[in-house]
Amino acid sequence: MVRLASFDPLPDGSCCQPVRHVTSNAVPVMLVPTIRVDPLAGPIGTKVVLFGEGFGSMNTPEDGVFINGQPAPVAQWRDDVIIAHVPLGAQSGPLVLRTRGRTRSIADFTFHVPKVTSLPRKLPSVHS
């Protein structure tokens, strides 16, 4: 239910005029807690942390973190934090959380392929 009050003075300067309102059918509201992810990009093995609340305990094979549909190995799962790692064969795409029978797309994850940017001119020699 929403109640409104008017703070506009009446023409005689007194306060406040009653607000006319209509009551409608009640509508249930479900608040979806915010989930923060850090980082949103990285190569294979990158630790991805989901911060939030109400994750529950990972208790079914269907629960998990997925990057572009591929399961990410979970290192830690608590009610307020989940730590997973970017899996082998990962590709950029949606980062999805499945828990308690619900699937929620959290963000887009960008997979980075490591690149060699330079090599030493001459490899050091090893002498026995």
WOTA-V836532 format. One record per pair of residues at least 6 apart in sequence whose C-alpha atoms are under 8 Angstrom apart, sorted by the first residue. I is the first residue (numbers start at 0). J is the second residue. If there is no record, write none. Layout:
BEGIN
i->[I | I]
j->[J | J]
END
This chain:
BEGIN
i->[0 | 3 | 4 | 4 | 5 | 5 | 5 | 5 | 6 | 6 | 6 | 7 | 7 | 7 | 8 | 8 | 8 | 9 | 9 | 32 | 32 | 33 | 34 | 34 | 34 | 34 | 34 | 35 | 35 | 35 | 36 | 36 | 36 | 36 | 36 | 36 | 37 | 37 | 37 | 38 | 38 | 38 | 39 | 39 | 39 | 39 | 39 | 40 | 40 | 40 | 40 | 41 | 41 | 41 | 41 | 41 | 42 | 42 | 42 | 42 | 42 | 43 | 43 | 43 | 43 | 43 | 43 | 43 | 43 | 43 | 44 | 44 | 44 | 44 | 45 | 45 | 46 | 46 | 46 | 46 | 47 | 47 | 47 | 47 | 48 | 48 | 48 | 48 | 49 | 49 | 49 | 50 | 50 | 50 | 51 | 51 | 51 | 52 | 52 | 52 | 53 | 53 | 54 | 54 | 54 | 54 | 54 | 54 | 55 | 55 | 55 | 55 | 56 | 56 | 56 | 57 | 57 | 57 | 61 | 61 | 61 | 62 | 62 | 62 | 62 | 62 | 63 | 63 | 63 | 63 | 63 | 63 | 64 | 64 | 64 | 64 | 64 | 64 | 64 | 64 | 64 | 65 | 65 | 65 | 65 | 65 | 66 | 66 | 66 | 66 | 66 | 66 | 66 | 66 | 66 | 67 | 67 | 67 | 67 | 67 | 67 | 67 | 68 | 68 | 69 | 69 | 70 | 71 | 71 | 71 | 71 | 72 | 72 | 72 | 72 | 73 | 73 | 73 | 73 | 74 | 74 | 74 | 74 | 75 | 75 | 75 | 76 | 89 | 90 | 90 | 91 | 91 | 91 | 91 | 92 | 92 | 92 | 93 | 93 | 93 | 93 | 93 | 94 | 94 | 94 | 94 | 94 | 95 | 95 | 95 | 95 | 95 | 96 | 96 | 96 | 96 | 97]
j->[25 | 18 | 17 | 18 | 15 | 16 | 17 | 18 | 14 | 15 | 16 | 14 | 15 | 16 | 14 | 15 | 16 | 15 | 16 | 51 | 52 | 51 | 49 | 50 | 51 | 52 | 105 | 49 | 50 | 51 | 47 | 48 | 49 | 50 | 105 | 106 | 47 | 48 | 49 | 46 | 47 | 48 | 47 | 106 | 107 | 108 | 109 | 108 | 109 | 110 | 111 | 85 | 109 | 110 | 111 | 112 | 85 | 110 | 111 | 112 | 113 | 84 | 85 | 86 | 87 | 88 | 89 | 110 | 111 | 112 | 84 | 85 | 86 | 87 | 84 | 85 | 82 | 83 | 84 | 85 | 82 | 83 | 84 | 85 | 80 | 81 | 82 | 83 | 80 | 81 | 82 | 79 | 80 | 81 | 78 | 79 | 80 | 78 | 79 | 80 | 78 | 79 | 76 | 77 | 78 | 79 | 80 | 98 | 77 | 78 | 98 | 99 | 76 | 77 | 78 | 63 | 76 | 98 | 97 | 98 | 100 | 96 | 97 | 98 | 99 | 100 | 70 | 71 | 73 | 96 | 97 | 98 | 70 | 71 | 72 | 73 | 83 | 94 | 95 | 96 | 97 | 71 | 93 | 94 | 95 | 96 | 85 | 89 | 90 | 91 | 92 | 93 | 94 | 95 | 108 | 89 | 90 | 91 | 92 | 93 | 94 | 95 | 93 | 95 | 86 | 89 | 86 | 83 | 84 | 85 | 86 | 83 | 84 | 85 | 86 | 81 | 82 | 83 | 84 | 81 | 82 | 83 | 84 | 81 | 82 | 83 | 82 | 110 | 109 | 110 | 107 | 108 | 109 | 110 | 107 | 108 | 109 | 104 | 105 | 106 | 107 | 108 | 104 | 105 | 106 | 107 | 108 | 102 | 103 | 104 | 105 | 106 | 102 | 103 | 104 | 105 | 103]
END
